[in-house]
Amino acid sequence: DFGIVTMVNFAFAIPTDQGHVLPLENPALARAVVEKAHAAGARAVLSLGGWSWQEKVLEPTFRAATDTPEKRQQLANEIVAMVEAFDFDGVDIDWEYPRTTDGSKQQYEDFLLRLRRLLGGKLLTAAILHDIGTVPMKTETRDLVFEINEGPHCRAGWAFCKTAGLPRTICNMVLHHHTPWNAARHDDDARLGNLIH
């Protein structure tokens, strides 16, 4: 029932270490999801990545796919082309996880900025884990996090969110375990809220 949500993520488009995006495994399903979401007044967003694909962890793939400016631009171009071809309303980046210790933070940041420019008015969201390593929370980081997570439990451990010019929607989902959603684990609406981003 697409009428109970405002946004649906279609998962996953898969990056390659050469900065390409593999064709969707089930394009007919993708088109059907977009059509049904739009018919119900919801937005449909294409998710790129995830933890793994075919039992292969994707973090090294993301690092390789974005290790040069040319590959970052190519990856951005291809994901936007896929978004447009299937009439998605935006893209969700699920890179688990760029790190401050190996240079992937800078790659990620540059990739998102390139993607943001190409997407125009379409949505750009990202799965962001809080408190990775010992990076302190920055005020600028918190200011970029989606309003639903603001408050004493809103802690994002990534310096990339403080980059000038990034809109709030670039960081609209923070994965952490201290939101009111998890505190009400037995409530059906709370569980639904924790699953839908």
Solvent accessible surface area in square Angstrom, and as a share of the most:
residue,aa,sasa,rsa
1,D,140,0.73
2,F,53,0.22
3,G,56,0.53
4,I,107,0.54
5,V,25,0.15
6,T,111,0.64
7,M,15,0.07
8,V,29,0.17
9,N,38,0.19
10,F,23,0.10
11,A,57,0.44
12,F,87,0.36
13,A,1,0.00
14,I,13,0.06
15,P,3,0.02
16,T,30,0.18
17,D,61,0.32
18,Q,109,0.48
19,G,0,0.00
20,H,78,0.35
21,V,17,0.10
22,L,55,0.28
23,P,112,0.70
24,L,15,0.08
25,E,138,0.62
26,N,72,0.37
27,P,64,0.40
28,A,75,0.58
29,L,88,0.44
30,A,0,0.00
31,R,125,0.46
32,A,39,0.31
33,V,22,0.13
34,V,6,0.03
35,E,123,0.55
36,K,121,0.51
37,A,0,0.00
38,H,65,0.29
39,A,90,0.70
40,A,47,0.37
41,G,71,0.68
42,A,3,0.03
43,R,119,0.43
44,A,0,0.00
45,V,0,0.00
46,L,0,0.00
47,S,2,0.02
48,L,0,0.00
49,G,0,0.00
50,G,2,0.02
51,W,133,0.47
52,S,48,0.31
53,W,69,0.24
54,Q,134,0.60
55,E,177,0.79
56,K,110,0.46
57,V,61,0.35
58,L,3,0.01
59,E,17,0.08
60,P,64,0.40
61,T,7,0.04
62,F,0,0.00
63,R,80,0.29
64,A,31,0.24
65,A,0,0.00
66,T,0,0.00
67,D,74,0.38
68,T,48,0.28
69,P,64,0.40
70,E,127,0.57
71,K,37,0.16
72,R,28,0.10
73,Q,56,0.25
74,Q,59,0.26
75,L,0,0.00
76,A,0,0.00
77,N,69,0.35
78,E,50,0.22
79,I,0,0.00
80,V,12,0.07
81,A,57,0.44
82,M,24,0.11
83,V,0,0.00
84,E,107,0.48
85,A,63,0.49
86,F,24,0.10
87,D,84,0.43
88,F,0,0.00
89,D,36,0.19
90,G,0,0.00
91,V,0,0.00
92,D,3,0.02
93,I,0,0.00
94,D,15,0.08
95,W,1,0.00
96,E,25,0.11
97,Y,32,0.12
98,P,5,0.03
99,R,86,0.32
100,T,52,0.30
101,T,126,0.73
102,D,68,0.35
103,G,32,0.30
104,S,0,0.00
105,K,29,0.12
106,Q,99,0.44
107,Q,31,0.14
108,Y,2,0.01
109,E,37,0.16
110,D,38,0.19
111,F,0,0.00
112,L,2,0.01
113,L,43,0.21
114,R,47,0.17
115,L,0,0.00
116,R,39,0.14
117,R,162,0.59
118,L,71,0.35
119,L,8,0.04
120,G,49,0.48
121,G,89,0.86
122,K,61,0.26
123,L,21,0.10
124,L,0,0.00
125,T,0,0.00
126,A,0,0.00
127,A,6,0.05
128,I,3,0.01
129,L,42,0.21
130,H,21,0.09
131,D,66,0.34
132,I,30,0.15
133,G,64,0.62
134,T,136,0.79
135,V,33,0.19
136,P,85,0.54
137,M,87,0.39
138,K,72,0.30
139,T,98,0.57
140,E,87,0.39
141,T,1,0.00
142,R,74,0.27
143,D,67,0.35
144,L,21,0.11
145,V,0,0.00
146,F,80,0.33
147,E,89,0.40
148,I,104,0.53
149,N,15,0.08
150,E,77,0.34
151,G,24,0.24
152,P,123,0.77
153,H,91,0.41
154,C,3,0.02
155,R,90,0.33
156,A,1,0.01
157,G,1,0.01
158,W,3,0.01
159,A,16,0.13
160,F,3,0.01
161,C,0,0.00
162,K,87,0.37
163,T,33,0.19
164,A,95,0.74
165,G,77,0.74
166,L,11,0.05
167,P,50,0.31
168,R,102,0.37
169,T,49,0.28
170,I,0,0.00
171,C,1,0.00
172,N,22,0.11
173,M,21,0.09
174,V,9,0.05
175,L,63,0.31
176,H,12,0.05
177,H,128,0.57
178,H,88,0.39
179,T,10,0.06
180,P,97,0.61
181,W,82,0.29
182,N,24,0.12
183,A,93,0.72
184,A,45,0.35
185,R,145,0.53
186,H,171,0.76
187,D,67,0.35
188,D,97,0.50
189,D,110,0.57
190,A,11,0.09
191,R,113,0.41
192,L,68,0.34
193,G,19,0.19
194,N,74,0.38
195,L,139,0.69
196,I,55,0.28
197,H,70,0.31
